[in-house]
Amino acid sequence: MEPEQVAADLAATVRERAEKERFEFATFQVGLHVDEGVVPRDGFQEAWAAKVRALGSEALAASWPERQAVLRDPDAIFIYTLRSRGRRELAVRLRPILVYGRYRKLSRELPQTRFTCRRCRGSGCRKCGRSGRQYALSVEELIGLPLAQSFRAAGRPILHGMGREDLDARALGRGRPFVVE
């Protein structure tokens, strides 16, 4: 298995996925994982993998002049895995987006974060009306879901509130500071 061919396949796979999913990033890093037995272990596997990573990064940098390959704190990390029988996988890790703001909570019936039903632990039961939730909405969802949708984020947003807040407490005045991840 020639490192130049693997690097070319790595770069093509990364470019295709980044374009398909429309990832937005300015800096990137390429990682390589090779399952045991894919490349002979004759003492040269580390040098071989380093060459593949370097050639793959160079090919991507050449095709993305507006983006830069970096070693520290990249916006996107692409981990290319070579498996047995010629299978290949690509994992993508994007740096989370953090949004700071302040919210005012005028209701005494709205929790700060999502509460799952205590009886069924979120799976849905008669007590919670099969919703899996103790309360219908939360500040975390009211703020986080529109942000996640606008950033095309996968997964559920996380609210990092500045201080714990009881359910029946209101946040008045300038509001409570928060960060949504």
VOGU-3710 file (C-alpha; in Angstrom, 3 decimals, decimal comma):
1> mepeqvaadl> 0,000/0,000/0,000  1,733/3,131/-1,252  1,524/6,226/1,007  0,903/8,527/-1,999  -2,202/6,569/-3,032  -3,561/6,406/0,532  -2,936/10,151/0,973  -4,750/10,925/-2,294  -7,719/8,801/-1,185  -7,676/10,483/2,236
11> aatvreraek> -7,726/13,974/0,689  -10,502/13,073/-1,779  -12,630/11,536/0,983  -12,187/14,570/3,256  -12,964/17,063/0,455  -16,078/15,129/-0,589  -17,432/14,928/2,965  -16,655/18,582/3,761  -18,434/19,742/0,599  -21,379/17,355/1,017
21> erfefatfqv> -22,032/18,402/4,615  -21,010/22,042/4,010  -18,654/22,253/6,983  -17,431/25,740/7,785  -13,896/25,952/9,177  -10,745/27,977/8,682  -8,154/25,581/10,108  -7,914/21,813/9,987  -5,837/18,840/10,990  -5,622/15,347/9,512
31> glhvdegvvp> -5,326/12,243/11,658  -4,723/8,674/10,575  -5,570/5,430/12,320  -4,459/2,115/10,879  -5,921/-1,133/12,202  -3,480/-3,858/13,080  -2,456/-6,019/10,141  -3,316/-3,473/7,436  0,262/-2,238/7,065  3,136/-4,620/7,877
41> rdgfqeawaa> 4,738/-3,863/11,261  8,350/-3,912/10,241  9,351/-0,828/12,203  8,294/1,589/9,470  4,581/1,944/10,246  5,015/5,251/12,107  7,097/6,740/9,290  4,580/5,457/6,737  1,632/6,979/8,668  3,487/10,301/9,104
51> kvralgseal> 4,111/10,447/5,354  0,423/9,731/4,597  -0,692/12,472/7,011  1,774/14,981/5,579  0,881/14,241/1,949  -2,840/14,275/2,730  -2,560/17,618/4,546  -0,540/19,108/1,672  -3,126/17,956/-0,904  -5,973/19,432/1,133
61> aaswperqav> -4,121/22,713/1,721  -3,454/22,995/-2,026  -7,135/22,482/-2,862  -8,306/24,784/-0,030  -6,191/27,962/-0,284  -8,571/29,767/2,095  -7,986/27,132/4,818  -4,842/26,299/6,730  -3,484/23,020/8,100  -2,417/23,590/11,721
71> lrdpdaifiy> -1,087/21,444/14,544  -2,742/23,250/17,478  -6,427/23,974/18,090  -7,872/23,312/14,609  -11,510/24,112/13,828  -11,921/20,683/12,191  -10,139/17,385/12,699  -10,514/14,672/10,065  -9,536/11,197/11,267  -9,109/8,712/8,465
81> tlrsrgrrel> -9,143/5,040/9,455  -7,834/2,165/7,377  -9,552/-1,099/8,288  -8,920/-4,658/7,181  -10,229/-5,835/3,795  -9,776/-2,366/2,283  -12,517/-0,664/4,323  -11,988/2,995/5,098  -13,797/5,351/7,476  -13,709/9,071/8,114
91> avrlrpilvy> -14,569/10,630/11,466  -15,006/14,394/11,697  -14,628/16,418/14,879  -15,626/20,061/14,705  -14,768/22,558/17,409  -17,948/23,516/19,256  -19,466/26,937/18,725  -20,028/28,883/21,941  -22,626/31,657/22,049  -22,744/34,053/24,996
101> gryrklsrel> -25,836/35,965/26,002  -28,223/36,880/28,785  -31,758/35,655/29,253  -34,674/36,944/31,247  -37,044/34,331/32,654  -40,392/35,779/33,629  -42,173/32,488/34,352  -41,975/30,541/37,610  -42,898/27,331/35,768  -40,034/27,084/33,301
111> pqtrftcrrc> -36,907/25,116/34,277  -33,439/26,300/33,294  -32,440/22,940/31,793  -34,286/19,961/30,329  -35,757/17,635/32,990  -36,396/13,996/32,171  -39,222/12,168/33,907  -38,046/10,742/37,212  -40,161/7,618/36,927  -39,194/6,432/33,419
121> rgsgcrkcgr> -35,875/8,319/33,080  -36,822/9,673/29,671  -38,182/6,538/28,001  -41,850/7,604/28,305  -44,521/6,446/30,731  -48,101/7,253/31,741  -47,004/9,765/34,356  -45,237/11,979/31,779  -47,752/11,362/28,973  -45,168/9,265/27,063
131> sgrqyalsve> -43,007/12,381/26,520  -40,163/11,247/28,778  -40,089/14,752/30,237  -41,047/16,277/33,530  -41,690/19,704/31,952  -42,667/20,488/28,351  -39,987/23,146/27,707  -36,869/24,645/29,260  -34,777/27,795/28,872  -32,019/25,560/27,459
141> eliglplaqs> -34,298/24,436/24,612  -35,912/27,803/23,953  -32,483/29,364/23,454  -30,425/26,403/22,258  -32,642/24,744/19,645  -32,985/27,818/17,376  -29,214/28,397/17,679  -28,441/24,766/16,847  -30,770/24,920/13,858  -29,213/28,128/12,529
151> fraagrpilh> -25,686/26,642/12,834  -26,820/23,266/11,378  -25,473/21,627/14,522  -25,856/17,941/15,263  -26,879/16,816/18,704  -28,639/18,674/21,452  -27,314/22,090/22,539  -25,989/22,465/26,080  -26,767/25,513/28,197  -24,043/26,523/30,636
161> gmgredldar> -25,862/28,850/33,007  -23,984/31,207/35,263  -25,312/29,847/38,509  -28,000/27,346/39,356  -31,575/28,451/39,198  -34,565/26,954/41,024  -37,596/26,159/38,917  -39,753/28,779/40,612  -37,110/31,522/40,401  -37,395/34,278/37,857
171> algrgrpfvv> -34,440/35,996/36,172  -35,281/39,680/35,948  -33,358/42,912/35,374  -30,455/42,502/32,939  -31,047/38,760/32,951  -28,847/35,777/33,746  -25,630/35,289/31,752  -25,260/32,024/29,833  -23,185/30,235/27,233  -24,766/27,774/24,790
181> e> -22,521/25,100/23,305
//
